[in-house]
Amino acid sequence: MLALLHTSPVHVPVFDALRDHAHPGLELRHHVDAGLLDRARRDGPEAVTDAVVAVLRQAVAEGSRAVLCTCSTIGGVAEAAAAGAGVPVLRVDRPMAADAVAAGPRVLVLAALESTLAPTVALIEEEARRAGRPVEVRTRLVDGAWRRFEAGDTDGYLRRVAEAADVVTGADVIVLAQASMAPARESTKARVPVLASPAPGLAAGASAARLGHLGHLGPEVHAGE
């Protein structure tokens, strides 16, 4: 069983659909806590460390063999808590970051939420160092997108994201920093690859759940595994 830690309920059907398509038979257990993101935005990601540890303990007690954090803002917190979890703990955007580094040195990160930008940039730079590749990361906040997301205007949210990707120049690859942005890939007219985290992240989580041992903790799980 793979546990997923979400900060929005919108991710539950997304990952269930991905599971049904690419990983049939994989049992998922969803843990949703929107308050974690609110606290992380207000007080910083480290403020939710104890709460994340509690979720990890609950997941292990319920029989999960790995945990996948689908929130980019607190993904680093989840990985850092892995040592005491006893099972692999992964952040959903790490495989995407590795793919971005492989695509070229000029990476443009699009985010709807400002708190996601710094963790995503740090992750891409970490993967670049790991791969021994040069990288130049730029960021862009999609104005007004998050307000639409919070208001339940999913179509408007994704339209703003796609429009932002369409006008990107001077980049080898575009990274959609939040899992909720992934469907915008279907409508963007961007001329460079546009990467999203859910599919490769779930693939890494499924692999970790099958292996279920500490040798595959977060930073050691790459996109190709």
Helices and strands as residue ranges (DSSP letters): E 2-6, H 11-22, E 28-32, H 34-43, G 45-48, H 49-61, E 66-69, H 75-80, G 81-84, E 89-91, H 94-103, E 106-111, H 114-131, E 136-141, H 145-150, H 154-166, E 173-176, G 179-186, E 194-195, H 198-211, G 214-216, G 218-220
